[in-house]
Amino acid sequence: FADEDTKLVSNSTHQVDFLDDAFDESVLLDKASTLGSCLSDMVLVLGAGFEKRTELIDKLADIAPVLSNSKSTIDTLKDPGSLYNLLSKASITTPDISSTRPTAIKDWLIKQSAATGGAHVQWASQVKADPVPDSYYQKYISGTTSSAVFLAMKTHAKIVGYNEQLQS
């Protein structure tokens, strides 16, 4: 996102347009190639936006070193069933999920797999049409929505911040 914090600690930042939940592959790779030809010590620091096009991570890594979750990590975590199983195995409480519409729909959400942000989240009871492909249902749990931001490598992690989602 080329936010102010990133700009402060970077020699340079370059943002590529993100349209319809995806990067334009040719624009992204052309921009990275052009920059790589000018900056021999370039490192690409990737953020959100690769969930639906994880193959772009490997293509970018052919141009310059990439700091990011790996394609396989993102592929695993964007799959609701895989994420649910990982969290359950680690004894982390997580809401129930279902790939089919629950019979008692009250207090269920419908979400899109591999989507970013929260614009795609809806109350399942308000969705009358068939859900879009790759959607799933998640049981709503009341409380504060929060997350931890961390840097990790193999078996080590460092928390760098906490987020609390503002309610609309």
C-alpha positions in Angstrom: 0.0 0.0 0.0 3.0 2.3 0.1 1.9 3.7 3.5 3.9 6.4 5.3 5.6 4.0 7.7 7.0 1.9 4.8 8.1 5.0 2.9 10.0 6.2 6.0 12.2 3.1 6.1 12.6 2.5 2.4 15.1 3.9 -0.1 12.2 4.0 -2.5 8.6 2.7 -2.8 6.6 1.9 -5.9 2.9 1.2 -5.9 1.1 -0.8 -8.6 -2.6 -0.4 -9.2 -4.8 -3.1 -7.6 -8.1 -3.5 -9.5 -10.9 -6.0 -9.1 -9.1 -7.8 -6.2 -6.0 -8.5 -8.3 -2.8 -7.0 -9.9 -2.5 -6.8 -13.6 0.3 -9.4 -14.2 2.0 -7.7 -17.1 2.0 -4.3 -15.4 3.3 -5.7 -12.2 6.1 -7.8 -13.8 7.0 -5.0 -16.2 7.3 -2.5 -13.3 9.4 -4.9 -11.3 11.7 -5.7 -14.2 12.2 -2.0 -15.0 13.1 -1.2 -11.4 15.3 -4.3 -11.2 17.3 -3.2 -14.2 18.0 0.2 -12.4 18.4 -1.1 -8.9 20.9 -3.9 -8.6 20.2 -4.4 -4.8 16.4 -4.3 -5.1 14.4 -6.3 -2.7 10.6 -6.7 -3.2 8.6 -6.5 0.0 5.1 -7.8 -0.7 2.0 -7.1 1.3 -1.6 -8.1 0.7 -3.2 -8.5 -2.7 -1.6 -11.8 -3.8 -4.2 -14.1 -2.3 -6.0 -14.7 -5.6 -2.8 -14.7 -7.7 -0.1 -16.4 -5.6 1.8 -17.6 -8.7 2.9 -14.0 -9.1 5.1 -14.3 -6.1 7.3 -16.9 -7.8 7.4 -14.8 -11.0 8.5 -11.8 -9.0 11.2 -13.9 -7.2 12.7 -14.6 -10.7 13.3 -10.8 -10.9 14.5 -10.0 -7.4 14.6 -11.3 -3.9 11.1 -11.3 -2.3 10.2 -10.8 1.3 6.8 -12.3 1.7 4.9 -15.3 2.8 5.6 -18.1 0.3 3.1 -19.1 -2.3 2.4 -22.4 -0.5 1.8 -20.6 2.9 -0.7 -18.2 1.3 -2.4 -21.1 -0.6 -2.8 -22.9 2.7 -4.0 -20.0 4.7 -6.5 -18.7 2.1 -8.3 -22.1 2.2 -10.9 -21.8 5.0 -10.8 -25.6 5.8 -7.0 -25.7 6.0 -6.8 -22.5 8.2 -9.6 -23.9 10.5 -7.7 -27.2 10.9 -4.3 -25.4 11.6 -5.9 -23.2 14.3 -7.8 -26.1 15.8 -4.7 -28.2 15.9 -2.9 -25.3 17.7 -5.8 -25.1 20.2 -6.8 -21.7 19.0 -10.5 -21.0 19.2 -11.9 -20.3 15.8 -15.5 -19.9 14.6 -17.2 -22.9 13.0 -17.2 -22.9 9.2 -19.3 -24.7 6.5 -19.0 -25.1 2.8 -22.8 -25.5 2.5 -25.5 -23.2 3.7 -26.4 -24.1 7.4 -30.0 -25.0 8.1 -30.3 -22.5 10.9 -28.8 -19.4 9.1 -29.1 -16.9 12.0 -25.7 -15.8 13.3 -23.8 -17.0 10.2 -21.7 -14.9 7.8 -20.9 -15.6 4.2 -17.3 -14.8 3.0 -15.2 -15.2 -0.1 -12.1 -17.3 0.1 -8.9 -15.5 -0.7 -10.5 -12.1 -0.5 -8.9 -9.1 1.2 -10.5 -6.5 3.4 -14.0 -7.1 4.7 -16.2 -5.7 1.9 -17.1 -9.3 0.8 -18.4 -10.3 4.3 -22.2 -10.4 4.5 -24.8 -11.8 6.9 -25.8 -15.1 5.4 -29.5 -14.5 6.2 -29.4 -11.4 3.9 -28.0 -13.2 0.9 -30.9 -14.5 -1.2 -29.0 -15.6 -4.3 -26.6 -18.4 -4.7 -23.2 -17.4 -3.2 -20.3 -16.6 -5.6 -17.9 -19.5 -6.2 -15.3 -20.0 -3.5 -17.6 -18.7 -0.8 -18.0 -20.3 2.6 -20.1 -19.8 5.8 -18.6 -18.8 9.1 -20.4 -18.7 12.5 -20.5 -15.2 13.9 -19.0 -14.7 17.3 -19.7 -11.5 19.1 -16.9 -9.5 20.6 -14.0 -7.3 19.5 -12.4 -8.1 16.2 -8.7 -7.8 16.5 -5.5 -9.1 15.1 -1.7 -9.2 15.7 0.8 -8.0 13.2 4.0 -10.0 13.3 7.2 -10.8 11.5 8.1 -14.5 11.4 10.7 -16.8 10.0 10.5 -20.6 10.5 10.2 -21.0 14.3 10.6 -17.4 15.5 8.1 -14.6 15.5 8.1 -11.0 16.7 4.9 -9.1 17.3 5.1 -5.6 15.9 1.6 -4.3 16.6 -2.0 -5.0 17.3 -5.1 -4.0 15.3 -8.7 -3.5 16.4 -11.3 -3.3 13.7 -13.6 -0.3 13.8 -17.2 -1.2 13.7 -19.3 0.5 11.0 
